[in-house]
Amino acid sequence: MIRARDLSFAYPGGPPVLEAVSFEVAAGGLCGVVGANGCGKSTLLALMAGLFEPTAGTLTVRGEPSPGRGGGVRDGVALVLQDPDQQIIGATVEEDLLLGLPPRDARRADEACALAARLGLSELAAPVQTLSLGQRRKLCIATALRDGPEVLVLDEPFAGLDYPSALEMRALLAANRQAGRTQVIASHDVEPFADLADAWLVLARGRLALGGPTEAVFPELRRHGVRPPSAWRPGLEVPRWE
Ligand SMILES: Nc1ncnc2c1ncn2[C@@H]1O[C@H](COP(=O)(O)OP(=O)(O)OP(=O)(O)O)[C@@H](O)[C@H]1O
């Protein structure tokens, strides 16, 4: 579903941020992208969502290559940014949630509102500036899921979420997997979703240090600045987070 071949990227005028990264994410998989601050996680996710194009190498998402025909990668991929304030456009919860929906599509509007309510956002008239950081993050997640994207790319989705919301987030991820959606989650903390992911990409200073299934990756995590889940022990399955 997602394939990178020798992917490199540099912001204009800057040094390489990603260098010769190659990997595959299987359709319907849930892949964790982890690594220390500044290793390139958010940049890689932005490339997957078509916000940028590789400066060298290729990235293919849903069969659409990047660099490639304009905007192809963007179709069918939803990205939830790390900073909700860079994503929210509407003035109220409802306005942001329904932005871009056909005005008379009551069914989709109802579904979007139900999704927001699942995440604890039932005050649709609330101005967005009155929401807490966690609530703004939930609004972005609801808006991203609203159109049923084939690929969902989430940057630090658990950051700032309280315990019930983290459980709800986990339930959403599990439901997405059940529905066959491909998911990529960037995080510096694997704890809240370690038992849900089936593959990992570990970045270190812009390079792919390690990739593969949990049993191959977790024993090496600490070496790359990432703490394994507290209840995990080598040779054992990752215990369910609850
Ligand atoms: N818009 C930008 N312009 C120039 N450089 C940038 C930009 N965004 C990120 N960078 C640089 O790219 C590198 C990777 O940043 P990125 O945000 O992708 O890392 P990250 O792994 O997501 O970090 P964190 O865990 O802190 O969120 C960093 O050196 C950062 O300074």
The ligand as a MOL file (V3000), in Angstrom:
LIG
                    3D

  0  0  0     0  0            999 V3000
M  V30 BEGIN CTAB
M  V30 COUNTS 31 33 0 0 0
M  V30 BEGIN ATOM
M  V30 1 N 9.3870 23.2310 7.8560 0
M  V30 2 C 10.6530 22.9060 8.0980 0
M  V30 3 N 11.6650 23.6120 7.5380 0
M  V30 4 C 12.9610 23.2750 7.7540 0
M  V30 5 N 13.3480 22.2340 8.5310 0
M  V30 6 C 12.3810 21.4920 9.1230 0
M  V30 7 C 10.9950 21.7930 8.9360 0
M  V30 8 N 10.2620 20.8910 9.6440 0
M  V30 9 C 11.1680 20.0620 10.2340 0
M  V30 10 N 12.4150 20.4350 9.9170 0
M  V30 11 C 13.6510 19.7540 10.3420 0
M  V30 12 O 13.5860 18.4290 9.8880 0
M  V30 13 C 14.1210 17.5300 10.8670 0
M  V30 14 C 13.1030 16.4460 11.1620 0
M  V30 15 O 11.9770 17.0580 11.7500 0
M  V30 16 P 10.6410 16.2540 12.0140 0
M  V30 17 O 9.6440 17.2240 12.5510 0
M  V30 18 O 10.2900 15.5060 10.7960 0
M  V30 19 O 11.1250 15.2340 13.1530 0
M  V30 20 P 10.2680 14.3930 14.1960 0
M  V30 21 O 10.9400 13.0740 14.2930 0
M  V30 22 O 8.8270 14.3890 13.8180 0
M  V30 23 O 10.4890 15.2220 15.5250 0
M  V30 24 P 9.5770 15.3120 16.8620 0
M  V30 25 O 9.6220 13.9860 17.5450 0
M  V30 26 O 10.2970 16.3630 17.6500 0
M  V30 27 O 8.1950 15.7270 16.4400 0
M  V30 28 C 14.5060 18.3750 12.0710 0
M  V30 29 O 15.8910 18.6120 11.9990 0
M  V30 30 C 13.7510 19.6650 11.8520 0
M  V30 31 O 14.4840 20.7560 12.3680 0
M  V30 END ATOM
M  V30 BEGIN BOND
M  V30 1 1 1 2
M  V30 2 1 2 3
M  V30 3 2 2 7
M  V30 4 2 3 4
M  V30 5 1 4 5
M  V30 6 2 5 6
M  V30 7 1 6 7
M  V30 8 1 6 10
M  V30 9 1 7 8
M  V30 10 2 8 9
M  V30 11 1 9 10
M  V30 12 1 10 11
M  V30 13 1 11 12
M  V30 14 1 11 30
M  V30 15 1 12 13
M  V30 16 1 13 14
M  V30 17 1 13 28
M  V30 18 1 14 15
M  V30 19 1 15 16
M  V30 20 2 16 17
M  V30 21 1 16 18
M  V30 22 1 16 19
M  V30 23 1 19 20
M  V30 24 2 20 21
M  V30 25 1 20 22
M  V30 26 1 20 23
M  V30 27 1 23 24
M  V30 28 2 24 25
M  V30 29 1 24 26
M  V30 30 1 24 27
M  V30 31 1 28 29
M  V30 32 1 28 30
M  V30 33 1 30 31
M  V30 END BOND
M  V30 END CTAB
M  END
